């Protein structure tokens, strides 16, 4: 079984990226699966216009993955832009993708409402995503609930192609991380760079502490009983705890744990949890990152090339010399 997931290098990674995507995806790595992780740098162009920032983010995101436990001997990691078959397949798929299908994309409408330019790239984002998935004949695509529609659109596009040219592509299944709650940001909304409410995964300790101390709370007094289920600090702290520890912490809230003390406890828990990862990250050299990407690109490129050879033959673009 092939499992594929991707992440955009659109800035510094945060707790939401780790608990909502990185950890669940890494937990799926097993000897029974072929796992593919790609850096979606072409997708990032729809929102990131600073070439230096993109170049830096592409390097750092691989370093982050290695730090949190990605094992290049058990899975493949590569940059989307390093494999030209992604965009070649995107164009071929675009020729059979109905406009009405793209017009129904909820993500496009949401991003435009949040201020992103309504570009052709953003509009055809689902076609490139379909190419990303179908190029490797992925069986399973782990996604958050907000990305499920894109996988369903990939299935629709693959079915269109298979009906037109004969069975070529595997129809992927979305796997929703049902056990992963939405990670709240410092203002209580979903943690997202778009909302400016993130806590950095590997930021400076002072920056992390400042972000935690800035978590929005209600106006209850220090010694007042508090509802843990309605508190962003508690929800974030729970990510680092066992069920028993969560129950003990909840009791402390009900018995008057102050928000200041709660934030300090959260900071300490986060530093303990991410400490070994931060150490690994500091020890990684640029050469280590380049070597992992080079090997991943070689492995992924071989599979992409084989798929495209089959696709070209199907549509009549096979080389005639």
Beta strands, then each sheet from edge to edge (+ up, - down):
strand 1: 2-7
strand 2: 34-39
strand 3: 76-79
strand 4: 140-143
strand 5: 173-176
sheet 1: 1+ 2+ 3+
sheet 2: 4+ 5+
end
